[in-house]
Amino acid sequence: MPSNPARVAFVCLHGSAKSVLAAEYLNRVAAQRGLGVRATASGREPDATIPANVVEGLRERGFDVLDRKPMPATVQRFADADVVVSFGCDLGGLVPETRTIELWSACPAVSEDFEGAWRFITQRVDRLLETESAR
């Protein structure tokens, strides 16, 4: 395991669905595998709360985000990130040029297809963790 945990910053438009699913899943799987990888979630235009369908969908999978509040995407949130994953957001001026940026724009909308979004996100997070654990 690296001495400094890898940091992954997920960002979606509202910081309340796709980035939350991805960060929660990555943090759980990384902990289960003993990987020093941590994730954050944020949004370019953060909602005031996490939508009920996201809270419920995650609760059904053993995650508790009821008291979480969507966080704004800021320069400081990306300063320590090794990898930034954008769900189709413009990150102009926020992410240092030296950071790896992955675009996961093809993810289905969580509000319309929670299961499809969950599959899309978890498959890509699993691949990302394989890459990070090989570092």
N, C-alpha and C positions, 0 to 999 in steps of 0.2 A: 504494500500500500504506500502511496506517495506520502511524504512528510506533510505536505500541504494538500488538504482536500481539494479536488477539482470542484469548481463552482459553475453551475449551469443556471442561467437566467432565462426563464420563459416569459414571453410577452405577447399578449393578445390585445385586441382593441379595448375591451372593457375590464381586463384583469380579473374576471369573475367566473370564467368557465374554462376555456381551453388551457390557459396557462396554469390555472389552479389544478385541474385534473393532472396535467403533466408533472407539476412540482410535487404534488402529494404522492403520486405513484412513484416517481423517481426516488424521493426521500425514503419511502417505505422499502422499496426493493434494494436500494443501496445499503440501507441499514441491515436488512435481512442477509445480504451477501457479504457484509463486513467491508464494504467499499467506502472509502473516504470521499464520497461525492455528495454534494448538497445542492439543492435547487431552491430558487425563489420564483415567485409569480408576480407579475405586474401588468398594468395596462396603460395604453396611451391616453385613453379617456375613461378612467376607472369608474365603475358603477359605485353606488353607495353601499350596496350589499351584494352578496352572492345569491343568485337566483334560486328559488325553491327547488327547481328540477335538478340543479347541480348539487345542492345540499343533500337532497334525497338520493340521487344516483350514487353519490359517494358514500352516504351513510349505509346503503345497501351493500357496499363493498368494504365496510369497516373503517371508513374515514370519517372524522368529525370536523367539519368546516363551518358549523353553524355560527360560531363566534368570530370567524375570520372576516376581515374587511379588505376589499380589493385595494391594492397599493398602486400609486402612480409610478410610471416608468420615468426614471430620472437618471442623469449622468452618474450619480453616486451608486445607484442600484447596479449599474453595469461595470463600474470601475474595477471590481474584483472578480468579475466573471471570466472564466476561461472560455466558455462557450455561451453564445446567446442564440436562443431559438425563437424565431419570430413566426407567429401565425398570421402572416400577411400584413404586418404593421410597418409603417415607415419609421425607421430608426435613425433617420438623419440627425446628426449632431448629438446623439445620445451614446453611441457605442464607439469606444476607441478603435482606431483602424487596425490595431494589432490583434483584435479579438476575432475568433472564428464565429461566423454567423451562419446558422442553418435556417432555411426557409421551409416551413411546414404549412404553406398556404393552402394545400389541397384538403386540409382537415375539414370534415363535415361540420356544420353548425351544431353546437351542442343543444341549442333550443329546439332544433328540428329532428336531430338524430343522435341522442345521447349514446346509444350502443355503438353506432358507427364511429362517432368521435372517440369513444373510449378505445375501441379496437385500433383505430388509426394511431392514437397517441401512445398507447401501451406498446405497440409493436415498435414504434420508432424510439421510445425511451429505452426499451430492451436493447436495441441496436446501439444506441448512444452509450449505455452502460457497458456493453461489451467493448466498445472502443476505449472508454475511459479506464476500464480495468486493465486493458492491455498496455497502458502508458507506463 
